[in-house]
Amino acid sequence: MANAITYYTLANFPRVKPGDDLAQQIADCIAANGLKLEPGDVVACAQKIVSKAEGRYRRLEGIVPSQEAMDWARRTGKEPALVQVTLDEANHVLRYRPNLLVVEQRLGMVMANAGIDQSNIDGAGEQVLLLPEDPDRSAEALAGALERLTGVRPAVLITDSVGRAWRIGTCGIAIGAAGIRCVDDIRGEPDMMGRELKVSIVGHGDQLAAAACVAMGEGAEGTPAVLIRGLPVEPSPLPAAELVRPAIDDMFR
């Protein structure tokens, strides 16, 4: 019998505010959708609700842009205060064009505008939403809190949608994870014909995140959490930080 992996979109998820108990909201929504956590389940949630619960907002009013921010604002046509927030969340700028700064975000991820967002947030134009301070730590905390609430410890995946070099459109990636082996190095294993695999490293966390983002939607759906069922329990997880390619190995920086 073929293995089946099922993605359950959790309908009627509440609007998340700073200080909310996100684990309780997830547990309640799972129950309201007629489900309950089972061993091996993965809870995937959008970065945005994690950041909102953690209060990762920054108001633009009162920000005094540096000269560097003013220079980048002039080159890109972006608002200087927003550029300053981007620089504050970045190690350095890699590329730019009108209305866009591609940076190495402080956690090492290469992202447009350091992952800072104004869509689907209250007070857009007055404040912005940053990524979680430490997404892997946030995922671990959610997994532990869900275990305390339900008696079952799920794996947790925090997803974000990013643009990609050479491809049109955004795609979901894993920026935080607990209980998942986000990178699967299968070098040295044989292929179907017995030939040794030389370079195959699988971004398993990103694969799961991309499928979860299909189930969540990317606009006004209001379904930022998904329950994934059918994956084998991972005995040796690796966090999402392992997906970040070191700059020294990046041929395109």
Protein Blocks (a to p, Z undefined) as FASTA:
>chain_A
ZZdddddddehiacddehiafklmmmmmmmmnopacdehiacdddfklmmmmnopaccfe
hpacdfklmmmmmmnopafklmmmmmmmpfbdfbdcehiacdddfkopacehhlpafehi
ehihjaccdddfblmlmmmmmmmmmmmmnopacddddddddddehiaciddddfbdehia
fbacfehiacfkopacfklccdfklmmmmmmmmmnopmlnopabccdehiacdfbdcdfk
lmpccfklmmkZZ
